Amino acid sequence: MVLIGTDITLPENTRALRLEPANLYDEAVLGYDPVMDRLIYDENKVIDTLITKEEMSVEDAIEWYDYNIFGNQGDHYPIYIIPAR
């Protein structure tokens, strides 16, 4: 499976979880960890997508990301690269 808007191909038997809707969030994917079977997302791009495509304010986007996206962890959940602030 090739992720929308990327050159990243996932194995057919992957259990890696994708952020939905994939057509919006696949562009934030930086890579794939085959050992842990997890996608790697850029935190800034995910938040930017919430602001620009989901039309949230900066504050709402950060709160939504922290609680609803980053706050959910488990097997095959994505890894988020957090740039230095």
N, C-alpha and C positions, 0 to 999 in steps of 0.2 A: 504494500500500500504506500503510495506517495502522498505526503502531506500537501495540502492545498497551498500554493504559492511558495513552495520550497523545493529543494532538491533532495530532501530527506526521505529515504525509503525505510519503512518499517517491515520487519518480518511478518509473514502471513499469520503466524501463531502468537503474535504479541498480545499481551494483556495490559500494555501500557495505556493509562487513561489519558484522554485528550480533553482539553477545555472545549466546551460547546457554547455557542455554535462554532464548529471547526473552521468554517469559512472566514470567520473573524480572527480567531486566535492562533491558527496554524502559522501565521506570519511572525508570531512571537517565539516560535520554536527555534532554539539554537542548535539542538542536536538530540541524540538518542543514546542512552546508556544501555548497551546490550547485556551487561552483567546483571544489573538490577531491573532490567526491562522497564525503563522509565524514560519519559520524554523530559527534555531540559528546556525550560522557558526563560526568557529574559523578563525579569520583573517589570522593568521600565516600559517595555513594549506592551505587556499585558495591561498595565495601568493606563498607558496611552490609548489603547483600544477601548477601554471603558470610558475614557473621556471623549474621544473623537467619534467612535462608532456607536457606543451605547448612550452618548450624550449626557454623561454625568459631570458634575462639578469635580474639581480636583479633590476636594475634601471627601465627597461621596465616593469617588472612585477608589481612593486610598482605603477608606473604611470598608467598602465592599470587598476589595482585594484581600485585606487583612483578615476579615471575618469569614468570607464565603469561599475564597480560593486558597490562600496561603494557610489558613487555619485548618484545612482538611488535609490530613496526612494519613498514609497507610501504604500497604503493599501496592506497587505499580502506580501510585500517585506521582504526579510530576515533581521534578526538582526545579527550584527557582533560583536563578543566578541573581544575586543581589549586589548591584554595583556599590563601590565605596561611596559614601555620602559625605 
